């Protein structure tokens, strides 16, 4: 089993990251704030204007430690990484299958819908008795409808476009009842609809931030096993888009990102005052709230779950890597199909 390495998140503007022997050192206003051995690192993610020394950039590239640069609000700007480690034969197989990858698309879509259903059913199990009858009924109906879409997808042979349609239908149902999963007393944290680029309310701001973190982890997983993160199966190719990373992310959105967002809001760790509205209408996490979310994200990645295909426990943080590895094995012909990750 691959070891779960750390990701360092740097959010203090004006911080300086530098190399000291085999160690990453973080300083703020000349005072050392953190020291992390390089052998324990998988990546470094910075937010806003952070100074990174050339020596640290060089050794991170040499050791395969990715540097991801975000702007102040968490939008991706750039990545710095060393030589591509992909196996040319694996990538050739990926490119061939990408033109006709219906079986892989089916697995991804079924995994995503099943995990969205599981989030709804977990909510009904945990606090369905406390819900107002209309909310409970809406969740029951959405869950039943999504289960039907799931069965249809398992039996269908109508092609990739039809599977994309099923994925979109299920996502629409899921988000149509998402507000019933929120238990915060703050009216500002209620859900209306999905909005992005920019997010227009606090819940969308929180989800978008978590999806950015998950995309980074999925892209790193693709690169770690030698796959091209830009060439996907469910997501069509588009210049600058990590389509394969987004594919892997789909089955993990609900159990990793959505569940964490709901936990933070329902436990009142995040309140309406933790978000700020910009003149443009965009809603963003405050600096302190962003640090809280990053800490919670790191803790969630340490939680272990049984992998249904490998039949062994693994931390959440390793799931993107394990799924990328299973996809690579399928593309090589070592296993008959790509097995999605089902959360329970």
N, C-alpha and C positions, 0 to 999 in steps of 0.2 A: 504494500500500500504506500502510495506517495505521501510524504510528510507535508502537513499543512503549514506552510510558511506564512510569515506576517506581511501585512501591508501597512506601511506607515502613511498616515494622513496628516498633512501639514496645513493648518488653517490660519495661522497667525501671519498677517501681512507684514512684510519686511524681515521675516525670518531668514536665516542663512543656513544652508545645508552644505556640509563639507566632509571630506574624508580625513580620518585620523587612523592611519594604519589599516586594519581590517574592520574599521568601525565607521558607521555614519553618525555624525554629530550634528545636532540642531541647536542653533544659537539664536537668541532674540536680544537685540541691543547689546551684543557682546557677552551675554551671560548664557552659559550652557544650560539647555533645558532638557535635552534627551540624548541618549547614546545607545545605538542599536548595532549589534554585530552584523556584518554583511551576510554571513552564512545563514542567518535566520530570516532574511528578507526575500520576498517574491516580487514586491513592487513598492514604489513610492508615488503617492498621489498628492499634488500640491494644489491649493486654491488661492488664486490671486497672485500678486507680485511677491514671489519667493526667489531668493538668490540661490542658485545651485553651482557649486564650484566645478571648474573643468575636470579636476582630478576625480571628483565623485562621479560625474557623468561618465568618464572613461572607465572607471572600475565597474560601475553598474552595467555598462554595455558589455564589458568583458565577462561578467559573471551571470549575464542573462537576467538582470534585475531591471524591470521596466520602470521608466519614469513617465508618469501621465500628468499632463498639465491642464488644469481647469481654470476657468475665470473665477471671479469672486463669488458668483452665484451657482457654480457647479456645472457650467456648460463646458463640454470638452473642447480643448484647443489644440493639443498636440501630444504626441508620444515620442519618447526617445528610447530606442532599443538597439541592441547589437545585431550582429549578422543573423539572417533568417536561418532557422535550424530545420526547416521542413525537408522531409524526404521527398525527392523529386518523383519517385514512383507513386507514393501516396497522393501527392498533389495531382499527378496525371489522372489517377483513378477518380479523385474528387471532381475534376473538371469534366470527365466523361459522364459521370453519373449525374452531375448537376443539370444536364440537359434533359434528363428523364429520371428524376428521383422521386417518383410518386410514392414508393414504399416508405422512404424516409420522411416525406412530408406527412404521410398518414400517421406515422409514429409520433412525430412532433405535435401534430394537431390533437391526436387522442390523448397524449400526455397533458397538454395544456388544458383541454376541456375537463378531463378527469380531476385535475388538481384544482381548477376553479370550483367544480362541484364539491370537492372535499372541503374547501374553505367554507362554503355555504352550509354544508351539513354539519361541520364542526361547530359553527355558530348556533345552529338550531339545537344541537345536542347540549352545548354549554349553557346557553341562556335563552333558549326558545320559550321557556315557560314565562319569562319576564317580558317578552315582547308583546306589543299590541297585536291583537288578532289579524288586522290587515297586513302588518309587516310579516308576521309568521306565515300567513297564507301566500304572500307574494314570493317569499323565499322557497316555500315548498313547491310552488308552481314552476319557478325558475329552475330549481334543481331537477324536477321531473322532466322538464322540457330539454334541459341540457343532457340528461341521461339518454333521452331519445335521440338527440343529435349524435351522441357518442356511439350508440348502437348503429345508427345509420352509417356513420363513418367507418365502423369496423366492417360492415357488410358491403359497403359501396365499392364499385370499381369504375366510378365515373370520371376519374382523373384529378389532376392537381388543382385545377381551377375550382372544381366542386368542393374539394377539401378546404381550399382557402375560403370559399363561401361559408362552409360549416363553421370554420374557425371564427369568422366575422360574426355570424349569427349568435354563436355561443358567447362571444365577448360582449355583444350588445345586451344579451340577457343578463349576464353577470353584472355589468355596470348599471343596468336599469334597477337592480335591487341592492346596489352597494351601500346606499344610505342606510338600509335596515341593519347593516353590520356595525354601524357607528353608534357608540353609546355615550359619547361625550355630551355634557350639558351645554356646550358652547354652540350657539346657532351658527357662528361663522365657520364651524367645522363640518357642517352638513354637506352632503354630496348632492350635486345636481347632474353633471355630466363630465365626461373626460375632456380636458383641455390641455394643450401643450404648445410649446413654442409661441408664446409663453404660457405657463400655467396661470389660470385666472382666479384660483381660490386656494386656500391652505391645503386641502387634501390633495389636490392635483400637484401642488408644489412639492409636497412630501413624497408622493409616488414618483414624480419625475426625478427627484434627487436619488431615490433608492434605485430606480431603473438605471440611472447613469452608473451607479456603483456596480450593479449586477452586470451591465454591459461590459465594463472594464474587466471584471473577473472572467466572463465568458470569452472575451477576446484573448485574454492571457492564456486561458485553457486551450483554445484552438492552436495558438502558436506553440504552446508547450509540447503538444503531441505531433506537431508538424503539419497541421492543416492550414489552409489559406483562409483567414477569417473574413475575407471579402467575397468569397464565392459560396452562396448558400443554396438552399433548396426551397424552403417556404417563402423566404423573402427574395424578391427579384434583385438581380444585380443593378447597382447604381453607383456611379463614381463617388468614392469617399465614404460609402456606407459599409460597415462590417456585417454583411448579410448573414454569414454563418454564425457569428457571435449572437446576432439577434435571433436566429433560429434556435440555438441552444437555450437562449434566455426565455423563450416562450413558455416552456413547461415548468420553469422555475419562478416565473413572476409571482403567481398567486401564493405559493407556500413560503417563499423567502421574502419578497418585497411587500406584497399586499398584507400578509399576516403581520409582519413587523410594523407596518404603518398603523394597522388597526390596533395592535397591542399598545403602541405608544400613545395613541389618542384615547383609547378606551380606559387605559390605566391612568389617564390624566397626567402623563409625563410631559405631554405637549398640550398647550392650551392656545387659545386664539391669539394671545399676546406674544407668542413665539414666532409669529409671521409678520411680515411688513409688506405693504402694498406700494409699488412704485408708481410714478406719474404716468407711465405707459399702460398701467393696469395690471402688469405682471405682479404675482405674489411670490415672495421668497421667504425662505427660512432665515431667522435671525442668526447671527454668528454663534451665540451660545446654543441655540437649538440645533444648529448644524453639527456642533461638536457632540451634543447628546445623541443625535441620530448616528453619527459615525461610531461612537462607543457602543451603542446598542447593536449596530450592524456587525461589528467585530465579535461581540459576544454571541450573537445569533449564529455566526459562522462556526463557532466552536461546538454547538449542540450536535449530538450524534443521532442519526436515524439509520434504520436497517435499509440497505440498498436492495430493492426487490429482485434485481437480476443477479447481482453478485452474492446475495445472501450473506453479507457481512456489514457490520456497522461502519459508518463513515461520518465525519463531521460535515455539516452543511457546506462549509467552505470548500470542501473537496469535490462536491457533486458536479460542478461544471467541468472539472478536469476528468472525472470518471466518465461523464457522458461524452466528452470529446474523445476520450480513449476508446470507448465502445463504438463510436461512429467511425473512428479510424480502423478499428478491427473489422467492422462491416464492409467498409470500402475496400479493404485488402482481401476480403473473402473469407476471413477467419470465422465469422458468425453469419448466420443466414439473414438476419434483420437487425436494424437498429432498435434496441429496447429503450423506450422512454422511461423517465424516472417518475414513479407514482408516489405521491405523498400520502401518508396516512397517520 
